Amino acid sequence: MVDFIMKLQLVVKKDVILVVYNRLSKIAHFVTTTEETLAEELVRLFRNNMWKLYGLSESVISDIGLQFMAELMRELNKMLGIETRLLIAFPL
């Protein structure tokens, strides 16, 4: 599960907490960041704090919009050197 705790008091130039909960190990990770953080930086935070411990997730649960999650996965694949091939089906 991925979520954000936002609108916090500014401490050491950080005002958002990225919360990543691993359902398998039942461990929550809390990573500080800012509201201005772009998808590329969030992917870097995920890679440095989660991927190195657990690898890629089989599924992601989030109440964040689908387009945002798709952008994060695209950036993560690019950062890890994974070629993304989108399947486009054409009706006959």
N, CA, C and O atoms as a Tinker XYZ file with bonds, in Angstrom:
   368  protein
     1  N      0.843000   -1.163000    0.000000    73     2
     2  CA     0.000000    0.000000    0.000000    64     1     3
     3  C      0.891000    1.228000    0.000000    63     2     4     5
     4  O      1.876000    1.284000    0.736000    81     3
     5  N      0.553000    2.205000   -0.815000    73     3     6
     6  CA     1.304000    3.451000   -0.904000    64     5     7
     7  C      0.347000    4.598000   -0.631000    63     6     8     9
     8  O     -0.745000    4.652000   -1.198000    81     7
     9  N      0.755000    5.513000    0.236000    73     7    10
    10  CA    -0.083000    6.665000    0.534000    64     9    11
    11  C      0.808000    7.810000    0.989000    63    10    12    13
    12  O      2.007000    7.633000    1.202000    81    11
    13  N      0.208000    8.987000    1.136000    73    11    14
    14  CA     0.931000   10.168000    1.583000    64    13    15
    15  C      0.234000   10.769000    2.787000    63    14    16    17
    16  O     -0.995000   10.783000    2.852000    81    15
    17  N      1.001000   11.262000    3.734000    73    15    18
    18  CA     0.496000   12.100000    4.812000    64    17    19
    19  C      0.976000   13.499000    4.458000    63    18    20    21
    20  O      2.178000   13.763000    4.426000    81    19
    21  N      0.026000   14.398000    4.190000    73    19    22
    22  CA     0.385000   15.713000    3.644000    64    21    23
    23  C     -0.002000   16.841000    4.597000    63    22    24    25
    24  O     -0.658000   16.638000    5.618000    81    23
    25  N      0.436000   18.038000    4.211000    73    23    26
    26  CA     0.134000   19.281000    4.929000    64    25    27
    27  C      0.661000   19.251000    6.365000    63    26    28    29
    28  O     -0.001000   19.725000    7.289000    81    27
    29  N      1.839000   18.697000    6.539000    73    27    30
    30  CA     2.464000   18.664000    7.850000    64    29    31
    31  C      3.267000   19.936000    8.093000    63    30    32    33
    32  O      3.567000   20.679000    7.159000    81    31
    33  N      3.603000   20.174000    9.322000    73    31    34
    34  CA     4.458000   21.303000    9.654000    64    33    35
    35  C      5.828000   21.090000    9.016000    63    34    36    37
    36  O      6.371000   19.986000    9.060000    81    35
    37  N      6.380000   22.136000    8.430000    73    35    38
    38  CA     7.668000   22.050000    7.747000    64    37    39
    39  C      8.788000   21.789000    8.755000    63    38    40    41
    40  O      9.008000   22.582000    9.671000    81    39
    41  N      9.493000   20.671000    8.576000    73    39    42
    42  CA    10.627000   20.304000    9.425000    64    41    43
    43  C     11.759000   19.878000    8.508000    63    42    44    45
    44  O     11.598000   18.960000    7.703000    81    43
    45  N     12.898000   20.537000    8.623000    73    43    46
    46  CA    14.076000   20.269000    7.787000    64    45    47
    47  C     13.671000   20.243000    6.302000    63    46    48    49
    48  O     14.090000   19.366000    5.546000    81    47
    49  N     12.852000   21.223000    5.906000    73    47    50
    50  CA    12.387000   21.407000    4.522000    64    49    51
    51  C     11.564000   20.227000    4.003000    63    50    52    53
    52  O     11.484000   20.026000    2.791000    81    51
    53  N     10.962000   19.456000    4.881000    73    51    54
    54  CA    10.111000   18.323000    4.497000    64    53    55
    55  C      8.731000   18.538000    5.104000    63    54    56    57
    56  O      8.621000   18.913000    6.271000    81    55
    57  N      7.665000   18.301000    4.315000    73    55    58
    58  CA     6.314000   18.504000    4.819000    64    57    59
    59  C      5.343000   17.385000    4.420000    63    58    60    61
    60  O      4.134000   17.520000    4.608000    81    59
    61  N      5.865000   16.290000    3.874000    73    59    62
    62  CA     5.047000   15.154000    3.448000    64    61    63
    63  C      5.751000   13.869000    3.878000    63    62    64    65
    64  O      6.979000   13.784000    3.862000    81    63
    65  N      4.957000   12.879000    4.259000    73    63    66
    66  CA     5.508000   11.561000    4.558000    64    65    67
    67  C      4.940000   10.569000    3.551000    63    66    68    69
    68  O      3.723000   10.421000    3.437000    81    67
    69  N      5.817000    9.893000    2.825000    73    67    70
    70  CA     5.446000    8.803000    1.937000    64    69    71
    71  C      5.355000    7.553000    2.797000    63    70    72    73
    72  O      6.330000    7.157000    3.437000    81    71
    73  N      4.174000    6.931000    2.808000    73    71    74
    74  CA     3.956000    5.731000    3.616000    64    73    75
    75  C      3.863000    4.541000    2.673000    63    74    76    77
    76  O      3.023000    4.518000    1.774000    81    75
    77  N      4.722000    3.558000    2.878000    73    75    78
    78  CA     4.689000    2.324000    2.094000    64    77    79
    79  C      4.545000    1.172000    3.077000    63    78    80    81
    80  O      5.391000    0.973000    3.948000    81    79
    81  N      3.457000    0.412000    2.924000    73    79    82
    82  CA     3.178000   -0.709000    3.820000    64    81    83
    83  C      3.330000   -2.008000    3.045000    63    82    84    85
    84  O      2.683000   -2.200000    2.016000    81    83
    85  N      4.172000   -2.885000    3.529000    73    83    86
    86  CA     4.389000   -4.193000    2.916000    64    85    87
    87  C      3.440000   -5.175000    3.589000    63    86    88    89
    88  O      3.617000   -5.516000    4.759000    81    87
    89  N      2.427000   -5.631000    2.843000    73    87    90
    90  CA     1.425000   -6.529000    3.420000    64    89    91
    91  C      2.005000   -7.887000    3.789000    63    90    92    93
    92  O      1.534000   -8.524000    4.731000    81    91
    93  N      3.014000   -8.333000    3.062000    73    91    94
    94  CA     3.610000   -9.636000    3.338000    64    93    95
    95  C      4.337000   -9.650000    4.675000    63    94    96    97
    96  O      4.107000  -10.528000    5.507000    81    95
    97  N      5.209000   -8.678000    4.876000    73    95    98
    98  CA     5.984000   -8.631000    6.122000    64    97    99
    99  C      5.300000   -7.821000    7.218000    63    98   100   101
   100  O      5.747000   -7.812000    8.365000    81    99
   101  N      4.203000   -7.132000    6.853000    73    99   102
   102  CA     3.462000   -6.287000    7.799000    64   101   103
   103  C      4.351000   -5.200000    8.410000    63   102   104   105
   104  O      4.263000   -4.888000    9.598000    81   103
   105  N      5.200000   -4.641000    7.562000    73   103   106
   106  CA     6.099000   -3.574000    7.989000    64   105   107
   107  C      5.742000   -2.307000    7.224000    63   106   108   109
   108  O      5.558000   -2.341000    6.007000    81   107
   109  N      5.643000   -1.190000    7.939000    73   107   110
   110  CA     5.393000    0.107000    7.322000    64   109   111
   111  C      6.690000    0.896000    7.269000    63   110   112   113
   112  O      7.476000    0.894000    8.217000    81   111
   113  N      6.900000    1.563000    6.157000    73   111   114
   114  CA     8.071000    2.420000    5.987000    64   113   115
   115  C      7.572000    3.847000    5.804000    63   114   116   117
   116  O      6.593000    4.081000    5.096000    81   115
   117  N      8.239000    4.789000    6.437000    73   115   118
   118  CA     7.871000    6.192000    6.375000    64   117   119
   119  C      9.066000    6.971000    5.834000    63   118   120   121
   120  O     10.150000    6.941000    6.416000    81   119
   121  N      8.860000    7.667000    4.719000    73   119   122
   122  CA     9.940000    8.404000    4.063000    64   121   123
   123  C      9.509000    9.857000    3.932000    63   122   124   125
   124  O      8.446000   10.139000    3.378000    81   123
   125  N     10.319000   10.781000    4.432000    73   123   126
   126  CA     9.969000   12.195000    4.357000    64   125   127
   127  C     10.311000   12.756000    2.986000    63   126   128   129
   128  O     11.301000   12.367000    2.367000    81   127
   129  N      9.476000   13.674000    2.527000    73   127   130
   130  CA     9.673000   14.332000    1.242000    64   129   131
   131  C      8.923000   15.663000    1.265000    63   130   132   133
   132  O      8.512000   16.121000    2.331000    81   131
   133  N      8.744000   16.281000    0.111000    73   131   134
   134  CA     8.031000   17.553000    0.028000    64   133   135
   135  C      6.864000   17.441000   -0.948000    63   134   136   137
   136  O      6.795000   16.505000   -1.744000    81   135
   137  N      5.947000   18.408000   -0.878000    73   135   138
   138  CA     4.800000   18.414000   -1.786000    64   137   139
   139  C      5.221000   18.647000   -3.234000    63   138   140   141
   140  O      4.520000   18.231000   -4.156000    81   139
   141  N      6.339000   19.295000   -3.439000    73   139   142
   142  CA     6.806000   19.606000   -4.790000    64   141   143
   143  C      7.528000   18.448000   -5.459000    63   142   144   145
   144  O      7.976000   18.586000   -6.597000    81   143
   145  N      7.652000   17.322000   -4.792000    73   143   146
   146  CA     8.375000   16.180000   -5.335000    64   145   147
   147  C      7.689000   15.651000   -6.586000    63   146   148   149
   148  O      6.484000   15.401000   -6.581000    81   147
   149  N      8.454000   15.481000   -7.652000    73   147   150
   150  CA     7.931000   14.960000   -8.912000    64   149   151
   151  C      8.002000   13.441000   -8.933000    63   150   152   153
   152  O      8.604000   12.828000   -8.051000    81   151
   153  N      7.386000   12.837000   -9.943000    73   151   154
   154  CA     7.334000   11.379000  -10.059000    64   153   155
   155  C      8.734000   10.771000  -10.053000    63   154   156   157
   156  O      8.954000    9.746000   -9.407000    81   155
   157  N      9.680000   11.383000  -10.757000    73   155   158
   158  CA    11.037000   10.833000  -10.830000    64   157   159
   159  C     11.685000   10.751000   -9.448000    63   158   160   161
   160  O     12.342000    9.761000   -9.128000    81   159
   161  N     11.502000   11.789000   -8.630000    73   159   162
   162  CA    12.078000   11.780000   -7.285000    64   161   163
   163  C     11.364000   10.773000   -6.387000    63   162   164   165
   164  O     12.008000   10.125000   -5.563000    81   163
   165  N     10.041000   10.629000   -6.529000    73   163   166
   166  CA     9.314000    9.625000   -5.748000    64   165   167
   167  C      9.789000    8.218000   -6.094000    63   166   168   169
   168  O      9.908000    7.363000   -5.216000    81   167
   169  N     10.061000    7.984000   -7.374000    73   167   170
   170  CA    10.583000    6.681000   -7.793000    64   169   171
   171  C     11.952000    6.440000   -7.176000    63   170   172   173
   172  O     12.252000    5.332000   -6.732000    81   171
   173  N     12.778000    7.472000   -7.146000    73   171   174
   174  CA    14.103000    7.341000   -6.534000    64   173   175
   175  C     13.962000    7.011000   -5.045000    63   174   176   177
   176  O     14.697000    6.169000   -4.528000    81   175
   177  N     13.021000    7.668000   -4.350000    73   175   178
   178  CA    12.777000    7.366000   -2.938000    64   177   179
   179  C     12.313000    5.920000   -2.775000    63   178   180   181
   180  O     12.765000    5.217000   -1.872000    81   179
   181  N     11.402000    5.476000   -3.658000    73   179   182
   182  CA    10.908000    4.101000   -3.601000    64   181   183
   183  C     12.043000    3.111000   -3.845000    63   182   184   185
   184  O     12.178000    2.119000   -3.129000    81   183
   185  N     12.856000    3.391000   -4.864000    73   183   186
   186  CA    13.978000    2.502000   -5.177000    64   185   187
   187  C     14.971000    2.416000   -4.018000    63   186   188   189
   188  O     15.427000    1.328000   -3.664000    81   187
   189  N     15.297000    3.546000   -3.442000    73   187   190
   190  CA    16.302000    3.578000   -2.377000    64   189   191
   191  C     15.800000    3.029000   -1.047000    63   190   192   193
   192  O     16.600000    2.584000   -0.225000    81   191
   193  N     14.486000    3.054000   -0.824000    73   191   194
   194  CA    13.955000    2.642000    0.471000    64   193   195
   195  C     13.160000    1.344000    0.449000    63   194   196   197
   196  O     13.112000    0.651000    1.466000    81   195
   197  N     12.538000    0.990000   -0.663000    73   195   198
   198  CA    11.697000   -0.212000   -0.708000    64   197   199
   199  C     12.258000   -1.285000   -1.632000    63   198   200   201
   200  O     12.397000   -2.442000   -1.238000    81   199
   201  N     12.577000   -0.897000   -2.859000    73   199   202
   202  CA    13.002000   -1.868000   -3.870000    64   201   203
   203  C     14.254000   -2.621000   -3.431000    63   202   204   205
   204  O     14.372000   -3.825000   -3.662000    81   203
   205  N     15.183000   -1.916000   -2.802000    73   203   206
   206  CA    16.416000   -2.584000   -2.367000    64   205   207
   207  C     16.140000   -3.637000   -1.296000    63   206   208   209
   208  O     16.918000   -4.578000   -1.141000    81   207
   209  N     15.040000   -3.489000   -0.555000    73   207   210
   210  CA    14.684000   -4.455000    0.490000    64   209   211
   211  C     13.793000   -5.582000   -0.011000    63   210   212   213
   212  O     13.967000   -6.736000    0.383000    81   211
   213  N     12.829000   -5.251000   -0.887000    73   211   214
   214  CA    11.789000   -6.212000   -1.254000    64   213   215
   215  C     11.698000   -6.537000   -2.738000    63   214   216   217
   216  O     11.012000   -7.489000   -3.109000    81   215
   217  N     12.364000   -5.779000   -3.593000    73   215   218
   218  CA    12.207000   -5.977000   -5.030000    64   217   219
   219  C     10.915000   -5.345000   -5.514000    63   218   220   221
   220  O     10.326000   -4.508000   -4.830000    81   219
   221  N     10.480000   -5.750000   -6.695000    73   219   222
   222  CA     9.256000   -5.185000   -7.267000    64   221   223
   223  C      8.028000   -5.795000   -6.609000    63   222   224   225
   224  O      8.017000   -6.973000   -6.249000    81   223
   225  N      7.010000   -4.985000   -6.459000    73   223   226
   226  CA     5.758000   -5.433000   -5.859000    64   225   227
   227  C      4.929000   -6.204000   -6.874000    63   226   228   229
   228  O      4.951000   -5.905000   -8.068000    81   227
   229  N      4.199000   -7.199000   -6.387000    73   227   230
   230  CA     3.260000   -7.907000   -7.249000    64   229   231
   231  C      2.017000   -7.069000   -7.488000    63   230   232   233
   232  O      1.386000   -7.166000   -8.540000    81   231
   233  N      1.668000   -6.248000   -6.512000    73   231   234
   234  CA     0.515000   -5.361000   -6.657000    64   233   235
   235  C      0.743000   -4.124000   -5.805000    63   234   236   237
   236  O      1.529000   -4.132000   -4.858000    81   235
   237  N      0.037000   -3.059000   -6.167000    73   235   238
   238  CA     0.107000   -1.810000   -5.427000    64   237   239
   239  C     -1.320000   -1.370000   -5.133000    63   238   240   241
   240  O     -2.153000   -1.309000   -6.037000    81   239
   241  N     -1.601000   -1.064000   -3.878000    73   239   242
   242  CA    -2.904000   -0.556000   -3.488000    64   241   243
   243  C     -2.719000    0.903000   -3.121000    63   242   244   245
   244  O     -1.882000    1.241000   -2.284000    81   243
   245  N     -3.503000    1.768000   -3.750000    73   243   246
   246  CA    -3.366000    3.190000   -3.487000    64   245   247
   247  C     -4.657000    3.901000   -3.839000    63   246   248   249
   248  O     -5.377000    3.490000   -4.750000    81   247
   249  N     -4.946000    4.974000   -3.108000    73   247   250
   250  CA    -6.093000    5.800000   -3.467000    64   249   251
   251  C     -5.657000    6.982000   -4.334000    63   250   252   253
   252  O     -6.451000    7.877000   -4.622000    81   251
   253  N     -4.413000    6.974000   -4.738000    73   251   254
   254  CA    -3.882000    7.985000   -5.646000    64   253   255
   255  C     -4.367000    7.637000   -7.050000    63   254   256   257
   256  O     -4.549000    6.459000   -7.357000    81   255
   257  N     -4.578000    8.630000   -7.906000    73   255   258
   258  CA    -5.102000    8.406000   -9.250000    64   257   259
   259  C     -4.300000    7.419000  -10.074000    63   258   260   261
   260  O     -3.088000    7.287000   -9.902000    81   259
   261  N     -4.986000    6.725000  -10.972000    73   259   262
   262  CA    -4.350000    5.724000  -11.827000    64   261   263
   263  C     -3.254000    6.317000  -12.700000    63   262   264   265
   264  O     -2.218000    5.685000  -12.907000    81   263
   265  N     -3.470000    7.530000  -13.217000    73   263   266
   266  CA    -2.459000    8.153000  -14.069000    64   265   267
   267  C     -1.179000    8.411000  -13.288000    63   266   268   269
   268  O     -0.080000    8.251000  -13.820000    81   267
   269  N     -1.318000    8.813000  -12.021000    73   267   270
   270  CA    -0.145000    9.058000  -11.181000    64   269   271
   271  C      0.623000    7.765000  -10.948000    63   270   272   273
   272  O      1.848000    7.741000  -11.067000    81   271
   273  N     -0.087000    6.691000  -10.617000    73   271   274
   274  CA     0.568000    5.405000  -10.378000    64   273   275
   275  C      1.207000    4.870000  -11.659000    63   274   276   277
   276  O      2.289000    4.284000  -11.612000    81   275
   277  N      0.545000    5.067000  -12.810000    73   275   278
   278  CA     1.118000    4.634000  -14.086000    64   277   279
   279  C      2.414000    5.381000  -14.371000    63   278   280   281
   280  O      3.381000    4.793000  -14.856000    81   279
   281  N      2.435000    6.677000  -14.069000    73   279   282
   282  CA     3.653000    7.478000  -14.269000    64   281   283
   283  C      4.770000    7.002000  -13.340000    63   282   284   285
   284  O      5.927000    6.926000  -13.752000    81   283
   285  N      4.431000    6.680000  -12.088000    73   283   286
   286  CA     5.442000    6.166000  -11.166000    64   285   287
   287  C      6.029000    4.852000  -11.664000    63   286   288   289
   288  O      7.244000    4.663000  -11.624000    81   287
   289  N      5.177000    3.942000  -12.133000    73   287   290
   290  CA     5.669000    2.651000  -12.626000    64   289   291
   291  C      6.517000    2.836000  -13.888000    63   290   292   293
   292  O      7.522000    2.147000  -14.064000    81   291
   293  N      6.124000    3.749000  -14.753000    73   291   294
   294  CA     6.904000    4.029000  -15.964000    64   293   295
   295  C      8.298000    4.534000  -15.588000    63   294   296   297
   296  O      9.300000    4.089000  -16.148000    81   295
   297  N      8.351000    5.467000  -14.634000    73   295   298
   298  CA     9.640000    6.005000  -14.190000    64   297   299
   299  C     10.481000    4.934000  -13.497000    63   298   300   301
   300  O     11.695000    4.875000  -13.693000    81   299
   301  N      9.843000    4.087000  -12.688000    73   299   302
   302  CA    10.570000    3.024000  -12.001000    64   301   303
   303  C     11.162000    2.051000  -13.010000    63   302   304   305
   304  O     12.324000    1.663000  -12.889000    81   303
   305  N     10.375000    1.652000  -14.003000    73   303   306
   306  CA    10.882000    0.752000  -15.044000    64   305   307
   307  C     12.071000    1.373000  -15.766000    63   306   308   309
   308  O     13.072000    0.701000  -16.018000    81   307
   309  N     11.959000    2.653000  -16.098000    73   307   310
   310  CA    13.048000    3.340000  -16.792000    64   309   311
   311  C     14.300000    3.380000  -15.913000    63   310   312   313
   312  O     15.406000    3.140000  -16.399000    81   311
   313  N     14.133000    3.681000  -14.627000    73   311   314
   314  CA    15.263000    3.775000  -13.709000    64   313   315
   315  C     15.946000    2.424000  -13.505000    63   314   316   317
   316  O     17.164000    2.361000  -13.333000    81   315
   317  N     15.160000    1.343000  -13.524000    73   315   318
   318  CA    15.705000    0.003000  -13.313000    64   317   319
   319  C     16.147000   -0.660000  -14.616000    63   318   320   321
   320  O     16.666000   -1.776000  -14.599000    81   319
   321  N     15.945000    0.020000  -15.744000    73   319   322
   322  CA    16.355000   -0.541000  -17.025000    64   321   323
   323  C     15.408000   -1.604000  -17.552000    63   322   324   325
   324  O     15.817000   -2.471000  -18.324000    81   323
   325  N     14.142000   -1.547000  -17.142000    73   323   326
   326  CA    13.141000   -2.507000  -17.602000    64   325   327
   327  C     12.426000   -1.920000  -18.809000    63   326   328   329
   328  O     11.874000   -0.822000  -18.737000    81   327
   329  N     12.435000   -2.646000  -19.908000    73   327   330
   330  CA    11.758000   -2.180000  -21.115000    64   329   331
   331  C     10.258000   -2.401000  -20.963000    63   330   332   333
   332  O      9.808000   -3.512000  -20.683000    81   331
   333  N      9.494000   -1.335000  -21.149000    73   331   334
   334  CA     8.043000   -1.406000  -21.029000    64   333   335
   335  C      7.444000   -1.513000  -22.430000    63   334   336   337
   336  O      7.697000   -0.663000  -23.284000    81   335
   337  N      6.661000   -2.544000  -22.662000    73   335   338
   338  CA     5.969000   -2.707000  -23.937000    64   337   339
   339  C      4.473000   -2.703000  -23.651000    63   338   340   341
   340  O      3.951000   -3.574000  -22.955000    81   339
   341  N      3.809000   -1.712000  -24.198000    73   339   342
   342  CA     2.373000   -1.585000  -23.982000    64   341   343
   343  C      1.635000   -2.433000  -25.020000    63   342   344   345
   344  O      1.971000   -2.429000  -26.204000    81   343
   345  N      0.647000   -3.141000  -24.554000    73   343   346
   346  CA    -0.161000   -3.983000  -25.428000    64   345   347
   347  C     -1.341000   -3.174000  -25.938000    63   346   348   349
   348  O     -2.103000   -2.611000  -25.152000    81   347
   349  N     -1.488000   -3.119000  -27.237000    73   347   350
   350  CA    -2.607000   -2.421000  -27.843000    64   349   351
   351  C     -3.386000   -3.439000  -28.652000    63   350   352   353
   352  O     -2.853000   -4.035000  -29.588000    81   351
   353  N     -4.628000   -3.636000  -28.300000    73   351   354
   354  CA    -5.457000   -4.598000  -29.007000    64   353   355
   355  C     -6.386000   -3.870000  -29.974000    63   354   356   357
   356  O     -7.033000   -2.886000  -29.616000    81   355
   357  N     -6.438000   -4.371000  -31.197000    73   355   358
   358  CA    -7.319000   -3.805000  -32.210000    64   357   359
   359  C     -8.430000   -4.797000  -32.492000    63   358   360   361
   360  O     -8.148000   -5.944000  -32.839000    81   359
   361  N     -9.693000   -4.388000  -32.353000    73   359   362
   362  CA   -10.784000   -5.317000  -32.680000    64   361   363
   363  C    -10.827000   -5.581000  -34.179000    63   362   364   365
   364  O    -10.618000   -4.677000  -34.988000    81   363
   365  N    -11.097000   -6.821000  -34.532000    73   363   366
   366  CA   -11.188000   -7.193000  -35.940000    64   365   367
   367  C    -12.605000   -7.136000  -36.436000    63   366   368
   368  O    -12.862000   -7.420000  -37.606000    81   367
